[in-house]
Amino acid sequence: MRGSPLACLLLLVYLALVVYASLYPLAGWRDHGLSPLEFLATPPRLRHVHPFDIAANVAGYAVLGMLGVLALQPRLRGAAAVLAAAAGGALLSLVLEAAQSYLPARIPSSLDFVSNTAGALLGALAGLLVVSWAPALGGWRAKLAEHSIEPVQQFSNTRGKNASDIGLVIDAMDLLHSRR
């Protein structure tokens, strides 16, 4: 069974973006003589704790967790996909926080690691919801095809107007004009 190539591609691109954002600026690497995992034993400094940073970490890794579950389908399903995506997010966060300890412009934090891991888990759970809804739409697709109905997504280009209704009026005018 093969999963969605788009989900895999989006996951790889997003992984690259997370790595770049976590290690930027990429210059000035130096060894400080401590273990790169020292940040796990050190409680976060209150001056470095900002609600925006926590929310950004959770949101950023939530996307990673969701894309992870979507990319793992159908090879892994359900709880296995959630656990794999969450564990992958946690491992990536651990590696990137440890790498940040070698960059003087970055401050590795156990709080970042926890919020990244929580985000990956929340995103993986959201991804599981998205995946579980997809088969439910399959019945509608079959019914629409049975009655020769083609579903169309109509985007609204103006505010306050119903694009679908306007599209139907234009189609009706086209039918009347062509005398079909």
Summary of the structure (lengths in Angstrom):
residues: 180
radius of gyration: 23.3
end to end distance: 45.4
largest distance: 82.9
contacts: 488
relative contact order: 0.14
helix: 69%
strand: 0%
